[in-house]
Amino acid sequence: METMFRSGRLLVSALCLLVGMSGTGFAPAQQLGRVNSDHVTIELPAERELVGRGLIGDLERCYVYMNRSIGGALPRRVTVTLDWGAAENRCNRRAGHITIGLGRPGADAGGKDGIFHAIAREMARLGLLNISEGAAREDTEFLFEGMIEILVHEFDHSSRSLESAWAIAKLLDAGEGLGLARQRSWTDFSGGVRNHRNAAPGITFLKTFRDLQGRTRPVKFFEALKKRSLLKALEIAFKASGDELERVWLERVRDYRIPEEILVDEARAPRLVRIESVEENLRMVIEDTDGDLGAGGVFVRDEGTGGVFQAREEKENDTLVYTVPLPAGTGSVTIVAVDEAGNLRSWSETLVR
């Protein structure tokens, strides 16, 4: 009997240990390392501890900036788990815990800078979730994404990357893809993808009213979201109805003139290699050094009708081809490509059919 009892205790202990480790995503035999600063703890496999040491100084500075910018909304300590066994990033507001999933292909391809950017985004999200008491919902997600991008790029002095958001917003508007009603359906609009293209409406909306009403106004909006609808929070924070706010926002977007180029990093900027018109399709080969362009970043404007179309991405013999169906008789077009870094290039072309 004693032997059976002892065996049962060992089984329970083993199960508890397994459950505890499965919560972190680390393999049972893997030793966990920790790197600390005043406000940030990084948890990661012990053999990768140098990665944490390379990040911790910048993350402490990022914490201080984010906490100040979001009205002291971050917890006293934020724990960041770098998990090579998980695929997705997660943010637990109540625990003050961020998980960065590095298990999907290419997740750590950007090295230290890419991992830092992912953590900074989730740190900004954590602060916004705290100040709004968890008000990230289907109808507010576009503004969370916009504010996160603003905060991250302002922290690392890369606000130039945000400039191209105005070009994307203008092109989306021309294609009838911009407006509060459209953006409130986050899943339909974004397909659940968090990227520069999908953050552009929120970036431009918040920057419009921050420019007009002051830097603290967007933070007041997230505070106002506590237990309130989107439209009511907008009215409280920005002192106008949703219809009026939308009018001012879209007017500013429509007044924006898309430049020939915005170069955040010229070496990484898209480059048009060739185009061809095949039946009713415009086919484009665009060199994308970092592979972060994607179909969502390629637009074609028919200069005859003003219609704007987004490209679809196809792979042919290891070459990415961007394709847009165009109406019969299309002559002159403008091609605009915007990558995740915010690099923008545009080309005016006359089609030969």
RAGI-V807993 format. One record per run of one state. SS is the DSSP state (H for helix, E for strand, C for the rest). FROM is the first residue (numbers start at 1). TO is the last residue. If there is no record, write none. Layout:
ss: <SS/SS>
from: <FROM/FROM>
to: <TO/TO>
//
This chain:
ss: <C/H/C/E/C/E/H/C/E/C/E/C/E/C/H/C/H/C/H/C/H/C/H/C/H/C/H/C/H/C/H/C/E/C/H/C/E/C/E/C/H/E/C/E/C/E/C/E/C/E/C/E/C>
from: <1/2/23/32/37/40/46/70/78/84/90/93/97/102/111/132/141/156/160/175/180/185/186/191/196/214/217/225/230/239/242/256/261/263/266/269/271/279/281/288/295/298/303/308/311/312/317/319/326/332/339/344/351>
to: <1/22/31/36/39/45/69/77/83/89/92/96/101/110/131/140/155/159/174/179/184/185/190/195/213/216/224/229/238/241/255/260/262/265/268/270/278/280/287/294/297/302/307/310/311/316/318/325/331/338/343/350/353>
//
